[in-house]
Amino acid sequence: MKCTFFTFLLFILMNSTLFSQHTILWKITKDGSEQQSYLLGTYHQLGAHFLDSFPLIKTKLLETDLAIFESLQLTKERAFILKRPDNFNYKKKFPKKYAQKLQSIAKTWRYPLHKLSFPEISLLMEKEYYKHNCANYLPNDSIKLQLDDYLQHVATDNNLAVLGLESDSIQVTAINKHFEFHNISTKKLKKQVIFWIDALELKKDHDSLCAFPNKYKNLRLPYEFEKECSENDFVIKGRNEAWTATILSQLNNNDCFIAVGFSHLCFQCGLIEILKKNGFEVTPVKLK
């Protein structure tokens, strides 16, 4: 009987662990508090159709008092980049055909190409690939916004209060600081940009490059809670730490819906582990 009970308990624990990897939505509660909040790990390069396919996410969003995002995407600030001096070095760094292709692609970007750093150009080119491949955007998307923008659109359309955890300038500074600290050279960044231009044009390595988007859409995600974060991780660890005081304060006073990039939920420095260390219970919400 003891063996049977132990086997049953082990089965329950194993399934609980497995299930916790198969969701992007988590419920946040705390003993002695009536507040009930939610934490959603988003994928920035995904269209609105994904949210529409999981109506429970929208339902939980609208049950809360305050929607919290990395930044307020619908009112993105531009001045801090537009004030930069012009920099046309990309014309010298890239072969002529790639410089021309880059200029053509960048016409749709929010910021002029000649105002961007090489790390920013590399990341935007990567986003371009995922935007046009991996079935991230579908013709039936109810609104032509990426997932985070669409969530904010739903919140504001329903008169839900919204809060941004950081300005765009802080976000961009963290990204550039990360590349600078790790000594990622302009030469390497140039190769990355060329790779993404070729991949976009030729649909290169479609299956391997779309591996993470496919895992996300199938809710099979590696949270890796046991994994330590680098002390010099400015993009995830550094920003999570900067957000913590604001998030904890809001959770203690409001029913919140927090939507941030999926990576911010992962590892020991992720928001899930941070919330648990601060007395909150964070449990997975079944989506399918």
Summary of the structure (lengths in Angstrom):
residues: 288
radius of gyration: 20.6
end to end distance: 33.6
largest distance: 75.2
contacts: 837
relative contact order: 0.22
helix: 52%
strand: 11%
